Amino acid sequence: MSEVKYNLSHALCMVYLEMTAADGKFEDSEMEEAASKVMKWEDVFEYDAERTWKESIGWFKSFDAPKSRVEAVFNILELLKEKMPKEALVAIANDLADIGQADGEVAENEKKFFQAFLEVVGLTFEDLN
């Protein structure tokens, strides 16, 4: 098996995965919501969306500690800000909100991650309406 060459598609998946982990639990409902949201981006993925999603889960799980994973995700957010138009960032923000609510509750750390996402990519709550 060849080594994975991570790209912007993987980066996007990592952001969605981080929202699923923000509350410290991996709820099936959040993972299913994240996967369905990721698949709607498949037309901009460099290759198969399902393969990208699975590779991204492997990347996500490869971090030794949550702190190093979160640092990597925040670096990714900077990349997304540079590479994606505002409309796409708004769509991602809306996806993250849906993922955070998928288990029926929004934990404090999910709120913090969402607010940090908005701040890093330069969006406000007004941009989401």
N, CA, C and O atoms as CSV, one atom per row, in Angstrom:
chain,resi,resn,atom,element,x,y,z
A,1,MET,N,N,0.842,-1.176,0.000
A,1,MET,CA,C,0.000,0.000,0.000
A,1,MET,C,C,0.886,1.238,0.000
A,1,MET,O,O,1.848,1.317,0.763
A,2,SER,N,N,0.567,2.188,-0.842
A,2,SER,CA,C,1.389,3.390,-0.932
A,2,SER,C,C,1.060,4.362,0.189
A,2,SER,O,O,-0.016,4.319,0.785
A,3,GLU,N,N,2.007,5.228,0.452
A,3,GLU,CA,C,1.824,6.236,1.488
A,3,GLU,C,C,0.806,7.278,1.016
A,3,GLU,O,O,0.788,7.658,-0.155
A,4,VAL,N,N,-0.031,7.729,1.938
A,4,VAL,CA,C,-1.066,8.712,1.613
A,4,VAL,C,C,-0.417,10.071,1.409
A,4,VAL,O,O,0.435,10.487,2.194
A,5,LYS,N,N,-0.819,10.749,0.362
A,5,LYS,CA,C,-0.388,12.128,0.123
A,5,LYS,C,C,-1.579,13.014,0.473
A,5,LYS,O,O,-2.529,13.149,-0.298
A,6,TYR,N,N,-1.498,13.606,1.650
A,6,TYR,CA,C,-2.613,14.405,2.144
A,6,TYR,C,C,-2.764,15.686,1.335
A,6,TYR,O,O,-1.782,16.273,0.882
A,7,ASN,N,N,-4.019,16.109,1.162
A,7,ASN,CA,C,-4.312,17.291,0.368
A,7,ASN,C,C,-5.403,18.108,1.062
A,7,ASN,O,O,-5.786,17.810,2.194
A,8,LEU,N,N,-5.892,19.124,0.387
A,8,LEU,CA,C,-6.905,20.007,0.966
A,8,LEU,C,C,-8.183,19.247,1.320
A,8,LEU,O,O,-8.870,19.607,2.276
A,9,SER,N,N,-8.500,18.216,0.571
A,9,SER,CA,C,-9.674,17.399,0.869
A,9,SER,C,C,-9.527,16.703,2.224
A,9,SER,O,O,-10.470,16.658,3.014
A,10,HIS,N,N,-8.351,16.171,2.480
A,10,HIS,CA,C,-8.086,15.555,3.778
A,10,HIS,C,C,-8.163,16.611,4.884
A,10,HIS,O,O,-8.672,16.353,5.974
A,11,ALA,N,N,-7.656,17.781,4.585
A,11,ALA,CA,C,-7.668,18.869,5.571
A,11,ALA,C,C,-9.099,19.198,5.976
A,11,ALA,O,O,-9.395,19.371,7.158
A,12,LEU,N,N,-9.972,19.282,5.001
A,12,LEU,CA,C,-11.373,19.568,5.282
A,12,LEU,C,C,-11.973,18.466,6.163
A,12,LEU,O,O,-12.693,18.752,7.120
A,13,CYS,N,N,-11.676,17.232,5.839
A,13,CYS,CA,C,-12.171,16.113,6.651
A,13,CYS,C,C,-11.675,16.212,8.089
A,13,CYS,O,O,-12.422,15.929,9.026
A,14,MET,N,N,-10.432,16.609,8.265
A,14,MET,CA,C,-9.862,16.744,9.612
A,14,MET,C,C,-10.640,17.760,10.444
A,14,MET,O,O,-10.853,17.551,11.638
A,15,VAL,N,N,-11.062,18.850,9.825
A,15,VAL,CA,C,-11.837,19.865,10.545
A,15,VAL,C,C,-13.168,19.267,10.996
A,15,VAL,O,O,-13.584,19.464,12.138
A,16,TYR,N,N,-13.826,18.547,10.112
A,16,TYR,CA,C,-15.101,17.921,10.453
A,16,TYR,C,C,-14.903,16.887,11.570
A,16,TYR,O,O,-15.708,16.803,12.497
A,17,LEU,N,N,-13.834,16.110,11.470
A,17,LEU,CA,C,-13.553,15.120,12.500
A,17,LEU,C,C,-13.265,15.774,13.846
A,17,LEU,O,O,-13.662,15.253,14.888
A,18,GLU,N,N,-12.583,16.899,13.829
A,18,GLU,CA,C,-12.294,17.583,15.097
A,18,GLU,C,C,-13.583,18.016,15.782
A,18,GLU,O,O,-13.676,17.973,17.009
A,19,MET,N,N,-14.575,18.432,15.008
A,19,MET,CA,C,-15.851,18.798,15.628
A,19,MET,C,C,-16.489,17.582,16.287
A,19,MET,O,O,-17.111,17.709,17.343
A,20,THR,N,N,-16.346,16.407,15.681
A,20,THR,CA,C,-16.921,15.208,16.301
A,20,THR,C,C,-16.231,14.873,17.616
A,20,THR,O,O,-16.844,14.273,18.498
A,21,ALA,N,N,-14.978,15.247,17.756
A,21,ALA,CA,C,-14.197,14.913,18.948
A,21,ALA,C,C,-14.177,16.032,19.985
A,21,ALA,O,O,-13.686,15.832,21.096
A,22,ALA,N,N,-14.692,17.184,19.647
A,22,ALA,CA,C,-14.574,18.352,20.527
A,22,ALA,C,C,-15.192,18.126,21.897
A,22,ALA,O,O,-14.723,18.694,22.883
A,23,ASP,N,N,-16.233,17.310,21.975
A,23,ASP,CA,C,-16.873,17.062,23.271
A,23,ASP,C,C,-16.217,15.917,24.042
A,23,ASP,O,O,-16.684,15.539,25.116
A,24,GLY,N,N,-15.140,15.368,23.492
A,24,GLY,CA,C,-14.417,14.300,24.173
A,24,GLY,C,C,-14.998,12.918,23.942
A,24,GLY,O,O,-14.511,11.936,24.503
A,25,LYS,N,N,-16.044,12.833,23.114
A,25,LYS,CA,C,-16.682,11.543,22.821
A,25,LYS,C,C,-16.806,11.402,21.316
A,25,LYS,O,O,-16.912,12.393,20.593
A,26,PHE,N,N,-16.791,10.175,20.856
A,26,PHE,CA,C,-17.066,9.907,19.439
A,26,PHE,C,C,-18.453,9.295,19.350
A,26,PHE,O,O,-18.620,8.083,19.489
A,27,GLU,N,N,-19.429,10.129,19.121
A,27,GLU,CA,C,-20.815,9.675,18.997
A,27,GLU,C,C,-21.051,9.229,17.553
A,27,GLU,O,O,-20.632,9.900,16.610
A,28,ASP,N,N,-21.717,8.102,17.396
A,28,ASP,CA,C,-22.037,7.622,16.051
A,28,ASP,C,C,-22.836,8.668,15.275
A,28,ASP,O,O,-22.621,8.862,14.078
A,29,SER,N,N,-23.760,9.339,15.966
A,29,SER,CA,C,-24.605,10.326,15.286
A,29,SER,C,C,-23.769,11.464,14.719
A,29,SER,O,O,-24.046,11.949,13.622
A,30,GLU,N,N,-22.756,11.891,15.450
A,30,GLU,CA,C,-21.887,12.971,14.956
A,30,GLU,C,C,-20.999,12.483,13.818
A,30,GLU,O,O,-20.788,13.205,12.843
A,31,MET,N,N,-20.479,11.268,13.934
A,31,MET,CA,C,-19.636,10.728,12.862
A,31,MET,C,C,-20.440,10.550,11.582
A,31,MET,O,O,-19.950,10.850,10.494
A,32,GLU,N,N,-21.659,10.069,11.704
A,32,GLU,CA,C,-22.521,9.907,10.526
A,32,GLU,C,C,-22.838,11.261,9.901
A,32,GLU,O,O,-22.832,11.404,8.679
A,33,GLU,N,N,-23.114,12.248,10.739
A,33,GLU,CA,C,-23.406,13.592,10.233
A,33,GLU,C,C,-22.178,14.174,9.540
A,33,GLU,O,O,-22.288,14.767,8.467
A,34,ALA,N,N,-21.008,14.005,10.155
A,34,ALA,CA,C,-19.774,14.517,9.560
A,34,ALA,C,C,-19.510,13.851,8.210
A,34,ALA,O,O,-19.162,14.525,7.240
A,35,ALA,N,N,-19.674,12.542,8.148
A,35,ALA,CA,C,-19.439,11.817,6.892
A,35,ALA,C,C,-20.394,12.296,5.806
A,35,ALA,O,O,-19.986,12.492,4.661
A,36,SER,N,N,-21.665,12.486,6.160
A,36,SER,CA,C,-22.629,12.939,5.140
A,36,SER,C,C,-22.314,14.354,4.677
A,36,SER,O,O,-22.494,14.677,3.503
A,37,LYS,N,N,-21.850,15.191,5.581
A,37,LYS,CA,C,-21.489,16.566,5.205
A,37,LYS,C,C,-20.254,16.567,4.299
A,37,LYS,O,O,-20.192,17.321,3.327
A,38,VAL,N,N,-19.281,15.726,4.621
A,38,VAL,CA,C,-18.071,15.638,3.808
A,38,VAL,C,C,-18.397,15.184,2.387
A,38,VAL,O,O,-17.835,15.700,1.421
A,39,MET,N,N,-19.291,14.233,2.265
A,39,MET,CA,C,-19.611,13.674,0.945
A,39,MET,C,C,-20.217,14.724,0.009
A,39,MET,O,O,-20.119,14.583,-1.210
A,40,LYS,N,N,-20.833,15.755,0.547
A,40,LYS,CA,C,-21.398,16.784,-0.333
A,40,LYS,C,C,-20.300,17.620,-1.006
A,40,LYS,O,O,-20.573,18.352,-1.956
A,41,TRP,N,N,-19.082,17.511,-0.520
A,41,TRP,CA,C,-17.939,18.217,-1.106
A,41,TRP,C,C,-17.207,17.366,-2.136
A,41,TRP,O,O,-16.197,17.808,-2.684
A,42,GLU,N,N,-17.691,16.158,-2.414
A,42,GLU,CA,C,-16.934,15.216,-3.235
A,42,GLU,C,C,-16.577,15.743,-4.617
A,42,GLU,O,O,-15.590,15.300,-5.202
A,43,ASP,N,N,-17.350,16.671,-5.148
A,43,ASP,CA,C,-17.029,17.194,-6.482
A,43,ASP,C,C,-15.771,18.048,-6.497
A,43,ASP,O,O,-15.218,18.307,-7.566
A,44,VAL,N,N,-15.306,18.493,-5.324
A,44,VAL,CA,C,-14.065,19.271,-5.275
A,44,VAL,C,C,-12.890,18.456,-4.720
A,44,VAL,O,O,-11.769,18.957,-4.641
A,45,PHE,N,N,-13.148,17.208,-4.339
A,45,PHE,CA,C,-12.084,16.353,-3.835
A,45,PHE,C,C,-11.166,15.945,-4.979
A,45,PHE,O,O,-11.598,15.825,-6.126
A,46,GLU,N,N,-9.911,15.737,-4.658
A,46,GLU,CA,C,-8.934,15.348,-5.672
A,46,GLU,C,C,-9.161,13.923,-6.158
A,46,GLU,O,O,-8.835,13.593,-7.298
A,47,TYR,N,N,-9.723,13.076,-5.292
A,47,TYR,CA,C,-10.094,11.722,-5.689
A,47,TYR,C,C,-11.230,11.256,-4.806
A,47,TYR,O,O,-11.791,12.052,-4.053
A,48,ASP,N,N,-11.580,9.990,-4.881
A,48,ASP,CA,C,-12.759,9.422,-4.242
A,48,ASP,C,C,-12.986,9.933,-2.820
A,48,ASP,O,O,-12.086,9.871,-1.981
A,49,ALA,N,N,-14.192,10.439,-2.553
A,49,ALA,CA,C,-14.523,11.035,-1.252
A,49,ALA,C,C,-14.493,10.005,-0.128
A,49,ALA,O,O,-14.011,10.303,0.965
A,50,GLU,N,N,-14.993,8.817,-0.372
A,50,GLU,CA,C,-14.987,7.794,0.680
A,50,GLU,C,C,-13.563,7.394,1.058
A,50,GLU,O,O,-13.249,7.219,2.235
A,51,ARG,N,N,-12.719,7.253,0.062
A,51,ARG,CA,C,-11.305,6.925,0.323
A,51,ARG,C,C,-10.652,8.060,1.114
A,51,ARG,O,O,-9.918,7.817,2.071
A,52,THR,N,N,-10.925,9.287,0.709
A,52,THR,CA,C,-10.367,10.452,1.404
A,52,THR,C,C,-10.829,10.479,2.852
A,52,THR,O,O,-10.035,10.745,3.755
A,53,TRP,N,N,-12.113,10.203,3.078
A,53,TRP,CA,C,-12.671,10.199,4.435
A,53,TRP,C,C,-11.969,9.140,5.290
A,53,TRP,O,O,-11.574,9.420,6.422
A,54,LYS,N,N,-11.814,7.932,4.754
A,54,LYS,CA,C,-11.167,6.853,5.506
A,54,LYS,C,C,-9.704,7.187,5.800
A,54,LYS,O,O,-9.222,6.947,6.907
A,55,GLU,N,N,-9.004,7.737,4.817
A,55,GLU,CA,C,-7.614,8.140,5.039
A,55,GLU,C,C,-7.535,9.225,6.104
A,55,GLU,O,O,-6.624,9.230,6.932
A,56,SER,N,N,-8.483,10.130,6.079
A,56,SER,CA,C,-8.496,11.228,7.053
A,56,SER,C,C,-8.747,10.710,8.458
A,56,SER,O,O,-8.157,11.208,9.417
A,57,ILE,N,N,-9.611,9.721,8.591
A,57,ILE,CA,C,-9.838,9.124,9.913
A,57,ILE,C,C,-8.541,8.497,10.422
A,57,ILE,O,O,-8.209,8.617,11.601
A,58,GLY,N,N,-7.812,7.832,9.533
A,58,GLY,CA,C,-6.511,7.278,9.922
A,58,GLY,C,C,-5.537,8.357,10.364
A,58,GLY,O,O,-4.832,8.192,11.359
A,59,TRP,N,N,-5.496,9.467,9.623
A,59,TRP,CA,C,-4.630,10.592,9.981
A,59,TRP,C,C,-5.050,11.142,11.337
A,59,TRP,O,O,-4.208,11.388,12.201
A,60,PHE,N,N,-6.343,11.332,11.519
A,60,PHE,CA,C,-6.896,11.870,12.752
A,60,PHE,C,C,-6.491,11.021,13.953
A,60,PHE,O,O,-6.097,11.545,14.994
A,61,LYS,N,N,-6.594,9.706,13.794
A,61,LYS,CA,C,-6.276,8.785,14.884
A,61,LYS,C,C,-4.776,8.618,15.104
A,61,LYS,O,O,-4.359,8.063,16.120
A,62,SER,N,N,-3.969,9.089,14.168
A,62,SER,CA,C,-2.523,8.881,14.264
A,62,SER,C,C,-1.838,9.807,15.262
A,62,SER,O,O,-0.677,9.579,15.603
A,63,PHE,N,N,-2.507,10.822,15.730
A,63,PHE,CA,C,-1.883,11.766,16.664
A,63,PHE,C,C,-1.769,11.129,18.040
A,63,PHE,O,O,-2.683,10.447,18.504
A,64,ASP,N,N,-0.619,11.365,18.688
A,64,ASP,CA,C,-0.368,10.788,20.010
A,64,ASP,C,C,-1.220,11.422,21.098
A,64,ASP,O,O,-1.567,10.773,22.084
A,65,ALA,N,N,-1.553,12.692,20.912
A,65,ALA,CA,C,-2.299,13.410,21.952
A,65,ALA,C,C,-3.262,14.397,21.312
A,65,ALA,O,O,-2.998,14.923,20.231
A,66,PRO,N,N,-4.378,14.646,21.984
A,66,PRO,CA,C,-5.337,15.615,21.441
A,66,PRO,C,C,-4.725,16.997,21.176
A,66,PRO,O,O,-5.093,17.673,20.215
A,67,LYS,N,N,-3.795,17.403,22.032
A,67,LYS,CA,C,-3.209,18.741,21.866
A,67,LYS,C,C,-2.501,18.871,20.519
A,67,LYS,O,O,-2.682,19.871,19.824
A,68,SER,N,N,-1.709,17.889,20.147
A,68,SER,CA,C,-0.990,17.964,18.870
A,68,SER,C,C,-1.960,17.888,17.693
A,68,SER,O,O,-1.740,18.522,16.661
A,69,ARG,N,N,-3.034,17.111,17.850
A,69,ARG,CA,C,-4.049,17.018,16.799
A,69,ARG,C,C,-4.761,18.360,16.624
A,69,ARG,O,O,-4.965,18.820,15.500
A,70,VAL,N,N,-5.134,18.975,17.729
A,70,VAL,CA,C,-5.828,20.267,17.676
A,70,VAL,C,C,-4.921,21.321,17.050
A,70,VAL,O,O,-5.388,22.148,16.267
A,71,GLU,N,N,-3.638,21.302,17.384
A,71,GLU,CA,C,-2.694,22.249,16.770
A,71,GLU,C,C,-2.651,22.055,15.259
A,71,GLU,O,O,-2.635,23.025,14.502
A,72,ALA,N,N,-2.634,20.811,14.828
A,72,ALA,CA,C,-2.632,20.531,13.391
A,72,ALA,C,C,-3.917,21.041,12.745
A,72,ALA,O,O,-3.877,21.610,11.654
A,73,VAL,N,N,-5.041,20.845,13.401
A,73,VAL,CA,C,-6.321,21.316,12.860
A,73,VAL,C,C,-6.324,22.837,12.754
A,73,VAL,O,O,-6.839,23.378,11.775
A,74,PHE,N,N,-5.771,23.530,13.723
A,74,PHE,CA,C,-5.738,24.995,13.638
A,74,PHE,C,C,-4.818,25.476,12.509
A,74,PHE,O,O,-5.081,26.510,11.895
A,75,ASN,N,N,-3.765,24.744,12.240
A,75,ASN,CA,C,-2.939,25.054,11.063
A,75,ASN,C,C,-3.740,24.835,9.785
A,75,ASN,O,O,-3.618,25.596,8.825
A,76,ILE,N,N,-4.556,23.792,9.784
A,76,ILE,CA,C,-5.423,23.512,8.641
A,76,ILE,C,C,-6.412,24.648,8.437
A,76,ILE,O,O,-6.676,25.044,7.302
A,77,LEU,N,N,-6.960,25.176,9.523
A,77,LEU,CA,C,-7.923,26.277,9.407
A,77,LEU,C,C,-7.295,27.476,8.699
A,77,LEU,O,O,-7.941,28.132,7.883
A,78,GLU,N,N,-6.044,27.753,9.014
A,78,GLU,CA,C,-5.341,28.847,8.332
A,78,GLU,C,C,-5.243,28.568,6.832
A,78,GLU,O,O,-5.418,29.471,6.014
A,79,LEU,N,N,-4.966,27.326,6.482
A,79,LEU,CA,C,-4.888,26.924,5.076
A,79,LEU,C,C,-6.247,27.082,4.392
A,79,LEU,O,O,-6.330,27.603,3.279
A,80,LEU,N,N,-7.307,26.633,5.059
A,80,LEU,CA,C,-8.648,26.764,4.482
A,80,LEU,C,C,-8.997,28.231,4.249
A,80,LEU,O,O,-9.601,28.582,3.236
A,81,LYS,N,N,-8.611,29.077,5.192
A,81,LYS,CA,C,-8.883,30.511,5.047
A,81,LYS,C,C,-8.218,31.063,3.786
A,81,LYS,O,O,-8.798,31.886,3.078
A,82,GLU,N,N,-7.000,30.602,3.516
A,82,GLU,CA,C,-6.258,31.067,2.333
A,82,GLU,C,C,-6.821,30.508,1.030
A,82,GLU,O,O,-6.849,31.207,0.017
A,83,LYS,N,N,-7.267,29.254,1.048
A,83,LYS,CA,C,-7.587,28.535,-0.182
A,83,LYS,C,C,-9.064,28.521,-0.568
A,83,LYS,O,O,-9.397,28.251,-1.722
A,84,MET,N,N,-9.944,28.808,0.375
A,84,MET,CA,C,-11.368,28.644,0.093
A,84,MET,C,C,-12.093,29.989,0.118
A,84,MET,O,O,-11.781,30.853,0.938
A,85,PRO,N,N,-13.050,30.160,-0.775
A,85,PRO,CA,C,-13.814,31.413,-0.776
A,85,PRO,C,C,-14.713,31.509,0.455
A,85,PRO,O,O,-15.031,30.505,1.092
A,86,LYS,N,N,-15.106,32.715,0.768
A,86,LYS,CA,C,-15.928,32.957,1.953
A,86,LYS,C,C,-17.199,32.107,1.943
A,86,LYS,O,O,-17.596,31.582,2.983
A,87,GLU,N,N,-17.837,31.967,0.786
A,87,GLU,CA,C,-19.076,31.190,0.713
A,87,GLU,C,C,-18.839,29.739,1.158
A,87,GLU,O,O,-19.682,29.146,1.832
A,88,ALA,N,N,-17.704,29.184,0.780
A,88,ALA,CA,C,-17.374,27.815,1.183
A,88,ALA,C,C,-17.124,27.747,2.686
A,88,ALA,O,O,-17.532,26.787,3.339
A,89,LEU,N,N,-16.460,28.755,3.235
A,89,LEU,CA,C,-16.207,28.777,4.675
A,89,LEU,C,C,-17.510,28.886,5.457
A,89,LEU,O,O,-17.656,28.280,6.519
A,90,VAL,N,N,-18.454,29.658,4.929
A,90,VAL,CA,C,-19.776,29.748,5.568
A,90,VAL,C,C,-20.465,28.385,5.528
A,90,VAL,O,O,-21.070,27.970,6.516
A,91,ALA,N,N,-20.380,27.696,4.412
A,91,ALA,CA,C,-20.982,26.359,4.296
A,91,ALA,C,C,-20.333,25.391,5.284
A,91,ALA,O,O,-21.021,24.581,5.905
A,92,ILE,N,N,-19.020,25.473,5.428
A,92,ILE,CA,C,-18.315,24.622,6.389
A,92,ILE,C,C,-18.782,24.949,7.804
A,92,ILE,O,O,-19.033,24.041,8.596
A,93,ALA,N,N,-18.899,26.223,8.128
A,93,ALA,CA,C,-19.371,26.623,9.459
A,93,ALA,C,C,-20.756,26.045,9.736
A,93,ALA,O,O,-21.015,25.531,10.824
A,94,ASN,N,N,-21.635,26.132,8.756
A,94,ASN,CA,C,-22.977,25.566,8.939
A,94,ASN,C,C,-22.919,24.053,9.118
A,94,ASN,O,O,-23.669,23.492,9.916
A,95,ASP,N,N,-22.038,23.396,8.382
A,95,ASP,CA,C,-21.852,21.952,8.549
A,95,ASP,C,C,-21.370,21.629,9.959
A,95,ASP,O,O,-21.873,20.700,10.591
A,96,LEU,N,N,-20.400,22.393,10.452
A,96,LEU,CA,C,-19.868,22.156,11.792
A,96,LEU,C,C,-20.951,22.319,12.846
A,96,LEU,O,O,-21.010,21.549,13.805
A,97,ALA,N,N,-21.805,23.317,12.672
A,97,ALA,CA,C,-22.913,23.519,13.612
A,97,ALA,C,C,-23.833,22.299,13.613
A,97,ALA,O,O,-24.263,21.843,14.672
A,98,ASP,N,N,-24.133,21.775,12.432
A,98,ASP,CA,C,-24.989,20.588,12.331
A,98,ASP,C,C,-24.334,19.370,12.982
A,98,ASP,O,O,-25.003,18.587,13.656
A,99,ILE,N,N,-23.047,19.216,12.784
A,99,ILE,CA,C,-22.321,18.086,13.373
A,99,ILE,C,C,-22.355,18.184,14.899
A,99,ILE,O,O,-22.596,17.194,15.589
A,100,GLY,N,N,-22.113,19.377,15.408
A,100,GLY,CA,C,-22.111,19.578,16.853
A,100,GLY,C,C,-23.453,19.282,17.499
A,100,GLY,O,O,-23.509,18.890,18.665
A,101,GLN,N,N,-24.523,19.463,16.760
A,101,GLN,CA,C,-25.871,19.246,17.289
A,101,GLN,C,C,-26.408,17.848,17.004
A,101,GLN,O,O,-27.495,17.501,17.465
A,102,ALA,N,N,-25.673,17.052,16.262
A,102,ALA,CA,C,-26.179,15.760,15.787
A,102,ALA,C,C,-26.524,14.791,16.912
A,102,ALA,O,O,-27.395,13.938,16.738
A,103,ASP,N,N,-25.866,14.903,18.053
A,103,ASP,CA,C,-26.161,13.987,19.157
A,103,ASP,C,C,-27.221,14.538,20.107
A,103,ASP,O,O,-27.489,13.949,21.154
A,104,GLY,N,N,-27.821,15.666,19.739
A,104,GLY,CA,C,-28.891,16.240,20.550
A,104,GLY,C,C,-28.437,17.212,21.615
A,104,GLY,O,O,-29.258,17.781,22.334
A,105,GLU,N,N,-27.139,17.403,21.720
A,105,GLU,CA,C,-26.621,18.375,22.684
A,105,GLU,C,C,-25.368,19.023,22.111
A,105,GLU,O,O,-24.650,18.433,21.304
A,106,VAL,N,N,-25.130,20.253,22.551
A,106,VAL,CA,C,-23.929,20.961,22.117
A,106,VAL,C,C,-23.086,21.222,23.363
A,106,VAL,O,O,-23.441,22.037,24.215
A,107,ALA,N,N,-21.983,20.523,23.447
A,107,ALA,CA,C,-21.088,20.636,24.595
A,107,ALA,C,C,-20.317,21.953,24.548
A,107,ALA,O,O,-20.170,22.565,23.490
A,108,GLU,N,N,-19.838,22.368,25.690
A,108,GLU,CA,C,-19.095,23.633,25.784
A,108,GLU,C,C,-17.877,23.635,24.865
A,108,GLU,O,O,-17.599,24.644,24.217
A,109,ASN,N,N,-17.147,22.524,24.799
A,109,ASN,CA,C,-15.965,22.475,23.935
A,109,ASN,C,C,-16.329,22.501,22.457
A,109,ASN,O,O,-15.541,22.971,21.636
A,110,GLU,N,N,-17.512,22.003,22.108
A,110,GLU,CA,C,-17.979,22.121,20.720
A,110,GLU,C,C,-18.245,23.586,20.386
A,110,GLU,O,O,-17.914,24.057,19.298
A,111,LYS,N,N,-18.844,24.291,21.328
A,111,LYS,CA,C,-19.076,25.730,21.134
A,111,LYS,C,C,-17.751,26.473,20.982
A,111,LYS,O,O,-17.615,27.349,20.127
A,112,LYS,N,N,-16.781,26.115,21.816
A,112,LYS,CA,C,-15.466,26.767,21.753
A,112,LYS,C,C,-14.775,26.495,20.419
A,112,LYS,O,O,-14.200,27.401,19.816
A,113,PHE,N,N,-14.834,25.243,19.961
A,113,PHE,CA,C,-14.203,24.927,18.681
A,113,PHE,C,C,-14.887,25.686,17.556
A,113,PHE,O,O,-14.218,26.212,16.666
A,114,PHE,N,N,-16.203,25.748,17.585
A,114,PHE,CA,C,-16.951,26.465,16.555
A,114,PHE,C,C,-16.572,27.948,16.548
A,114,PHE,O,O,-16.328,28.521,15.486
A,115,GLN,N,N,-16.524,28.562,17.718
A,115,GLN,CA,C,-16.154,29.970,17.813
A,115,GLN,C,C,-14.718,30.197,17.341
A,115,GLN,O,O,-14.426,31.194,16.679
A,116,ALA,N,N,-13.829,29.274,17.682
A,116,ALA,CA,C,-12.438,29.383,17.232
A,116,ALA,C,C,-12.358,29.241,15.720
A,116,ALA,O,O,-11.602,29.962,15.069
A,117,PHE,N,N,-13.136,28.314,15.152
A,117,PHE,CA,C,-13.184,28.171,13.697
A,117,PHE,C,C,-13.561,29.509,13.063
A,117,PHE,O,O,-12.879,29.987,12.157
A,118,LEU,N,N,-14.643,30.104,13.540
A,118,LEU,CA,C,-15.094,31.383,12.977
A,118,LEU,C,C,-13.989,32.439,13.059
A,118,LEU,O,O,-13.730,33.161,12.097
A,119,GLU,N,N,-13.355,32.514,14.210
A,119,GLU,CA,C,-12.309,33.521,14.415
A,119,GLU,C,C,-11.131,33.308,13.465
A,119,GLU,O,O,-10.663,34.253,12.830
A,120,VAL,N,N,-10.658,32.075,13.371
A,120,VAL,CA,C,-9.473,31.797,12.556
A,120,VAL,C,C,-9.743,32.045,11.071
A,120,VAL,O,O,-8.887,32.581,10.367
A,121,VAL,N,N,-10.927,31.658,10.594
A,121,VAL,CA,C,-11.212,31.831,9.162
A,121,VAL,C,C,-11.806,33.199,8.851
A,121,VAL,O,O,-12.098,33.498,7.693
A,122,GLY,N,N,-11.988,34.033,9.875
A,122,GLY,CA,C,-12.427,35.406,9.645
A,122,GLY,C,C,-13.920,35.579,9.401
A,122,GLY,O,O,-14.332,36.483,8.674
A,123,LEU,N,N,-14.731,34.714,10.008
A,123,LEU,CA,C,-16.180,34.836,9.880
A,123,LEU,C,C,-16.787,35.334,11.196
A,123,LEU,O,O,-16.184,35.217,12.263
A,124,THR,N,N,-17.979,35.884,11.092
A,124,THR,CA,C,-18.757,36.273,12.266
A,124,THR,C,C,-20.089,35.533,12.228
A,124,THR,O,O,-20.442,34.929,11.215
A,125,PHE,N,N,-20.819,35.582,13.323
A,125,PHE,CA,C,-22.137,34.950,13.339
A,125,PHE,C,C,-23.067,35.608,12.320
A,125,PHE,O,O,-23.957,34.956,11.774
A,126,GLU,N,N,-22.861,36.886,12.069
A,126,GLU,CA,C,-23.672,37.597,11.070
A,126,GLU,C,C,-23.450,37.023,9.669
A,126,GLU,O,O,-24.367,37.016,8.848
A,127,ASP,N,N,-22.246,36.546,9.397
A,127,ASP,CA,C,-21.944,35.951,8.087
A,127,ASP,C,C,-22.750,34.679,7.849
A,127,ASP,O,O,-22.955,34.286,6.701
A,128,LEU,N,N,-23.204,34.038,8.906
A,128,LEU,CA,C,-23.885,32.752,8.785
A,128,LEU,C,C,-25.362,32.880,8.484
A,128,LEU,O,O,-26.016,31.890,8.157
A,129,ASN,N,N,-25.890,34.067,8.587
A,129,ASN,CA,C,-27.342,34.264,8.328
A,129,ASN,C,C,-27.621,34.580,6.884
A,129,ASN,O,O,-28.777,34.771,6.506
